[in-house]
Amino acid sequence: MKTSRELTGVAGETCVDPLPMSRSEALRRTFARPMLKRSIGVAVVVGTGLNVINQGDAIFHGEPLVLWKLALTYAVPFAVSSYGSYGALRGPDRGPLQP
């Protein structure tokens, strides 16, 4: 099975361009340990920053936090990071939603 193709750049250099992978292979790799760790890391950093921005008053004044906002603020960056990984794995010629 062919996994890449050679391309010639503008300056005449040769580079290897990975061929787009199937949906199932892209999903498998998106939720494999290395990508999952990356997506979780993004969610922790971005989610924490957004929670401080959105609920900073409650955090710093000891008021109760809105738990659904707390969960959603971490879930959205995780989903966006995972979707970005999936789209990148699918390849430039095929968008994430194309067959």
C-alpha positions in Angstrom: 0.0 0.0 0.0 1.4 3.4 -1.0 1.6 5.8 1.9 3.2 8.9 0.3 4.0 10.6 -3.0 7.0 12.6 -4.1 6.4 16.2 -5.0 8.7 18.8 -6.6 8.8 22.1 -4.9 9.1 25.6 -6.4 12.9 25.6 -6.1 13.1 22.1 -7.6 13.6 20.3 -4.3 11.9 16.9 -3.8 9.7 16.4 -0.8 7.5 13.6 0.4 3.8 14.3 0.8 1.8 11.7 2.8 -1.3 10.5 1.0 -4.7 11.1 2.7 -5.7 8.3 5.0 -9.1 6.6 5.5 -11.6 7.9 8.0 -11.2 4.9 10.2 -7.4 5.1 10.2 -7.5 8.8 10.9 -9.9 8.3 13.8 -7.7 5.5 15.2 -4.7 7.7 15.2 -6.6 10.7 16.5 -7.5 8.8 19.7 -4.2 6.9 20.0 -2.1 7.8 23.1 0.3 10.5 21.5 -2.5 12.5 19.9 -4.8 12.0 23.0 -2.0 13.4 25.3 -1.6 16.4 23.0 -5.4 17.1 22.9 -5.6 16.7 26.7 -2.7 19.1 27.2 -4.3 21.7 24.9 -7.6 21.3 26.8 -5.9 21.8 30.2 -3.9 24.9 29.1 -6.6 26.6 27.1 -9.5 25.5 29.4 -7.7 26.8 32.5 -7.1 30.1 30.8 -10.7 30.4 29.7 -12.0 29.4 33.1 -10.0 32.1 34.8 -11.3 34.6 32.3 -14.9 33.4 32.4 -15.2 32.6 36.1 -12.4 34.5 37.6 -14.6 36.5 40.0 -16.0 33.3 41.4 -12.6 31.6 41.6 -10.9 34.5 43.4 -13.8 35.4 45.7 -14.5 31.9 46.9 -17.9 31.8 45.2 -19.3 28.5 43.8 -18.4 27.7 40.2 -20.9 26.9 37.5 -20.0 23.3 36.9 -21.5 22.9 33.4 -19.4 25.9 32.3 -16.3 24.5 33.9 -16.8 21.1 32.1 -17.7 22.7 28.8 -14.7 25.1 28.9 -12.4 22.1 29.0 -14.4 19.9 26.6 -14.4 22.4 23.7 -10.7 22.9 23.4 -10.3 19.1 23.6 -12.8 18.6 20.8 -11.2 21.3 18.6 -7.7 20.0 19.1 -8.9 16.4 18.3 -10.8 17.6 15.2 -7.8 19.5 14.0 -5.6 16.4 14.4 -8.2 14.3 12.5 -8.4 16.8 9.7 -4.6 17.0 9.4 -4.4 13.2 9.2 -7.1 13.0 6.5 -4.8 15.1 4.3 -4.9 18.4 2.4 -6.8 17.0 -0.6 -9.7 15.7 1.5 -11.5 17.7 4.1 -12.4 16.0 7.4 -16.0 15.5 6.3 -15.4 14.3 2.7 -15.4 10.6 2.0 
